[in-house]
Amino acid sequence: MDVVFLNGEYLPSEQAHLSVDDRGFLFGDGVYEVTPVYGGEPFRLDRHMARLRRGLRGLGIDYDVTGMKGIHREILSRNELKDEEMAVVYFQVTRGAAPRTHHFPPSDTAPTVYAYARRFARREAGEWNRGSSAITIPDSRWARTDIKTLQLLPSVLAQETARRREANDAIFVRDGIAVEGAHSNLFFVRDGVLLTHPASNQILPGITREAILELAGEAGIPVEERPLPSEELPEVSEVFLTGSTTEVRPVVRIDGRPVGDGRPGPVTRTLHGRFLDRIAEECGVALQTVA
Ligand code: PDD
């Protein structure tokens, strides 16, 4: 039975109830985090907390994130996930429940805090080696995608379009620039240089993205953070996506055309291997690596 956290209580998910006046329900007025957990140990939870704090501040929601660590520990333990290779903790804060007005509710409205923890099946080596296929799609999101808000409809529609076209992922293109995936960040390799969109208001500053940039530096791989016009796509030799549940995912076809030789490339493999090693180091767990 799933045990969830809601407004200070741990309870079976069937017993967790929200007000129909909750602003998360009515407006998508809130923020969330998804933190990957390996062998019971959250990977870089401090970075997720810092990003949530920044998002809350950006939206003017008054919630102190310092209790998040304890909630993560407790919910993993109550769901008996300490020994799983991988799990995720979903953590969401909304502006709370109050009669519907577009402007903020009274200042004493308590935020709604919700979390769950579930087992997560990592991609198997065979699937990783086959790589992923993606479509490009116009980015119809708002202009502050650096805040991880609950308003995910453009991502939902993009991902559903990908599924209908029998692709695995969707890549958002804004003003001719391939910015990021529908739920992941985007990297390219061109002439041996690792490229990714700068951490502006047009992408979510991914915790995995940050780790990959750090690992590329350590591996001596040259990095450029610059916008990549989608018309340059035919010239890139490798493409991969990164994210808390995506880890490092090679993209081998975009809009039906192969990327490079149509197989995961050497830079992707190197960074993926180093990423798993870093997780193993920081979380104290051995992970199944990819051949
Ligand atoms: N998504 N960009 C977008 C739009 C995202 O939604 C995500 C994560 C990322 C990667 O960020 P990180 O490396 O910190 O997970 C980039 C989460 C996993 C989700 O919505 O489920």
Boltz pocket constraint, residues with backbone or C-beta under 6 A from the ligand:
constraints:
  - pocket:
      binder: B
      contacts: [[A, 34], [A, 145], [A, 180], [A, 181], [A, 182], [A, 183], [A, 184], [A, 185], [A, 203], [A, 204], [A, 205], [A, 206], [A, 207], [A, 208], [A, 209], [A, 242], [A, 243], [A, 244], [A, 245]]
      max_distance: 6.0
